């Protein structure tokens, strides 16, 4: 299992934890059940019969998106974008900017 503190150098603790959580599956074939459940919960998708590969996380993607989880499902690339919000409001064009970053 990877060390949580390798990810938590300067980022917020929750961002570091999420990155650690998603990248802790070193053998994607052996850990398929857990990966399917984890990504299914976060992405609100049913991946029970899917083959998930290539999980990679990014912090402060393009300097604005807090956490991005990149993964392939049956050979098709997916991105799970996470933004932390505390005591603020959603900017009307924020999601459009994120979409255009991909």
N, C-alpha and C positions, 0 to 999 in steps of 0.2 A: 504494500500500500504506500502511496506517495505521502510525503510529509506536508501537513497543512501549512507549515511556516515557509515552505518554498513558494507558496502563492501569496502569503500575507505580508509582503514586504512593506508596501506603502498604501495598499488599498483598504477599503473598509472591511471589517471582519466578515460581514455577510457575503460580500462579493468574493472574498478569498475562500470562504467555506463552500459556496456554490461551485466555484471552479474546482476546488479539491474534490468535492462530491462527484462531479461529472467525470473527472479525469482519473478517479481512483480504480477504475476497472481496467486493469492492465491486460487481461486476457479476454478480449471481446467475445470470443466464441464460448468460453466457459461461463461467462457472466451474462449471457443473453437475457435470461429471465429477469434479472435485477435491472438491467439497462432498459428493457422494454417497459417495465413498470415505472421506473423513474422518469423516463422521457414521456411516457404516456400520461403520467400525472401532470407534469409541467406543461406539455403541449396540448393537453386535453384531446389526445388521439388514442386510437386502439392499435397498438403495435404487437399484439399477441402472436401473430403469425409472421412477423417481419424479421428481416435480418438487418441489424443495426451495426454500422461500422463507422470508422473514421471520426470518433468523437474528439473534438478539440475545443478549448475555451479561450476566450480573449477578454481582457479587461481594458476598459477605456478605449473601446474600438473607435478608430478615427477621432479619438480625443473627446467623444461625446457620449457614446453608449456604454453604460456601466459594465454589463456582462453580455457576451454573445457565446452561445453554445452552437457549434457547427457539427452536424452529424449527417450521415447518409442512411437512408431507409430504402432497402432493396435497390441500391444504386442511385437513388435520387437524393440530391443534396438538400438539406433543410437547415434553417437557422432559427434558434430560439433567442429572442432579444429580451433582455431584462433591464429595467431602469428603476433605480431606487428613488423613491419620493418621500420626503419627510417635510412636513410643514410648508408645502408649496402647492402650486396648481399645475394642471396639465396645460402645456402650451398648445395652442390650436394646430400648429403646423409641425409639432415635434415628431409625430409618427410618420408624417410624409418625408421629413428629412432622413429619418432612419431607413425608411424603405428605399430611398434614393441612394443611400450609402452601399447598398448591395447591388 
